[in-house]
């Protein structure tokens, strides 16, 4: 009985709303901004030093915008 219940709960329902990441159809501006942030971070030089924190933050934010779903 428990197995049947878990199997039914794992099946998507027709009345469920679509996930929020599928509602955004036009994502190219954010991906373009992410690409600009990645380019800016790389152009500052990615060295492992405390003074290069801005380049790493820019690179991370750019990758997050590009790779998010």
N, C-alpha and C positions, 0 to 999 in steps of 0.2 A: 504494500500500500504506500509506503514511504517512497519507494523507488518510482512508482507511477506518478506520485505528486511532484517529485523533483524533476522528472522528465517533462511533465506538463508545464512546470514553471520555467524550464529552460527554453521552451519554444517561444518565439516572438508572437505577440498577439497582433491581430489586424488593427485593433483600435489604439495601439500604442502610438504616441507621437514620434516623429523622427528625431534622432539624436541632434543636439544643438549644433554640432560641427557640420552637419549636412545642410543646414539651413543657409549657410553663407555660400552663396554661389560665386561671388566676385572676390576672390582672394588674391588676385595678382598685385594690387597695390601694397599689401602687407609683405608679400614675397619680394617685391621690388625694394621695399624699405629694408628688409632683411639682407638682401644682396648688397645694398649700399653700406649697411653696418658691417658686414663681413669684409667688404673691400676696404672700408675705413680702418678696421682693426688690423688687417694684414698690412696695410700701407704704413701703419705706425711702427711696425716691426714687432714681431712676437718673440720677445726674449723673456727668459724666466728671471725677472727682477721685480722688486716691489714697485719700482717707478713705472712699470708697464701695465699697471692694473687697468687703465682705461682701455687699452687695446684688447685685453682679454675680456672685459665686460662687453665691449662692442662686438667682439667675435661671438661671444655666447648669446647675446641678445639677437644678433642677426641669424644665427643658426636656429634659435628657438622660433623665430618668426617664419623661417623657411620650412622647417621640418614639422611644425605643429599640424595637427589634423583638424 
